[in-house]
Amino acid sequence: MAEEMTPGQVPPSSKNPLLTILMIVNIVAMSTVAYFQWRFMDMEAKRPDLTALLKESNSSTASSEAAGEQKTTEVVKKENLLPLDNFTVNLAQGDGPRRYVRLDAVLKMSDDAKTAEFEARKPQIRDTIISILNTKRPEDLLKKEGKSYLKEEIKASINSFLVDGRVEDIYYISFQIN
């Protein structure tokens, strides 16, 4: 029959060893997570402030310039930047609706490049870029690698017909795919 419990006696269902083991594992896991979170927050608190690093960096570059050392950062002259007009080009037809790209870019030319040649070859440069963009699918251009590959492809194509100077880099001002 039914056993009667005395006031200090624990019911048999709470004597399950599996439940006790699970509670101990849970306490150990939560303690481990709390410890690593505390370590991470302590490490973040010891990290120097970004504004202090920038001020220190600026003061060290000013002192190094005064000492006559060369700067390692690249200086781009405004004469070397040649803007292209805005492009709106149909992309290669894939499955689905017609897609197009709107692109606004600036060419960074080498120091020996002549603006007169750039102006004379501007229609050829635009035609080359349009032809390259017409062969691309939206999936090709949506990824960062695709945009980088497009830059390299445009640079190589333009440099193949330039006589004086060459294109060193291409900067996208706007890049939109619809």
Residue pairs with C-beta under 8 A, 6 or more apart in sequence:
5 11
61 71
64 71
65 71
76 108
77 111
79 115
80 108
80 109
80 110
80 111
80 113
80 168
81 106
81 107
81 108
81 109
81 171
82 106
82 107
82 109
82 115
82 118
83 105
83 106
83 107
83 173
84 104
84 105
84 106
84 107
84 122
84 125
84 126
84 129
85 126
86 102
86 103
86 104
86 174
87 101
87 102
87 103
87 104
87 105
87 126
87 129
87 130
87 133
88 100
88 101
88 102
89 100
89 101
89 103
89 130
89 133
89 134
90 98
90 99
90 100
90 134
91 99
91 100
91 101
91 133
91 134
91 136
91 137
91 138
91 141
91 177
92 134
92 135
92 136
92 137
94 137
94 138
94 139
99 138
99 177
99 178
100 177
100 178
101 133
101 136
101 138
101 141
101 175
101 176
101 177
101 178
102 174
102 175
102 176
102 177
102 178
103 129
103 133
103 172
103 174
103 175
103 176
104 172
104 173
104 174
104 175
105 129
105 170
105 171
105 172
105 173
106 170
106 171
106 173
107 118
107 125
107 158
107 167
107 169
107 170
108 167
108 168
108 169
108 170
108 171
109 118
109 165
109 166
109 167
109 168
110 165
110 166
110 167
110 168
111 165
112 164
112 165
113 162
113 164
113 165
113 166
114 164
114 165
117 162
117 163
117 164
117 165
118 125
121 161
121 162
124 161
125 158
128 154
128 157
128 158
129 154
132 150
132 153
132 154
132 157
133 150
136 146
136 150
138 177
139 146
140 146
140 149
140 150
141 147
141 150
141 175
141 177
142 177
147 172
147 175
151 169
151 170
151 172
154 167
154 170
155 167
155 168
155 169
155 170
158 167
159 166
159 167
